Amino acid sequence: MNDLINNFNRKELSGRDARLWQEWKELDTLCDKRKAVSSNPREPSISYIIRKKNVMGLPVEYEIWYRVKSIVNVEDTPIPRKPIFGYLHKMSIVLPNNYPSADGNPIFTFRTDIWHPNIRSSGSFKGHVCLTIKEMGVLASLKDLVLRVERYLKYQLYHAQNTYPYPEDQNVAEWVREEGEPNGWTRFGQNDASTPDDDDKPIPTAPTPQDAPPQNTTKKSLTI
């Protein structure tokens, strides 16, 4: 565990600062576990950098590095367009001043290209992650949300149907329904096992994206 975390006296922290410390500790423990099981400890599947701290020295902005196979774009060819894969993805987490509260949700934004129906792929809000979780700053920990996004990257979790809560990126969602699923291109990460002891807990949602379709999905049964 990061020695800086242990420099704080948990009993002297309260309110927001206590939550920030707890989030830091849990996220650090998760990354330590991933480092321990990695074939290359310098490149764990999840790691973090602190980008900003508050006056108490507690993190209020992170950069998360995911080292997993994920779709970052599609080929510029006639339909069907094959996916282009990447293996390093960087996401920022900003904790607003009113975090944690019902209207103080953390802001998740990818700084590298991602092609997923619940992540904006272009425009002024490029990289914005929609987690479809009500009051997630209150009901979910950062560690659980970071793990949830990992499932997004592996396409183990997504919502591509044009129904509530609606995809964050309609263009990507259409590709998933019309090209990705029929050709089996969204099933690349469904069989990946989670690292022991860091499975994400159930999180109340509004509702959640559905699990990806089963192996025998055909174009006639594209429902999620």
Buried (B, 14 or more C-beta within 10 A) or exposed (E): EBEBBEEBEEEEBEEBBBBBBBBBBBBBBBBEBBBEEBEEEEBBBBBBEBEEBBEEEBBBBBBBBBBBBBBBBBEEEEEBBEBEEBEEBBBBBBBBEEBBEEEBBBEBBBEBBBBBBBBBBEEEEBBBBBBBBBBBBBBBBBBBBBBBBBBBBBBBBBBBBEEEBBBBBEBBBBBBBBBBBBBEBBBBBBEBEEBEEBEBEEBEBEEBBBBBBEEEBEEEEBEB
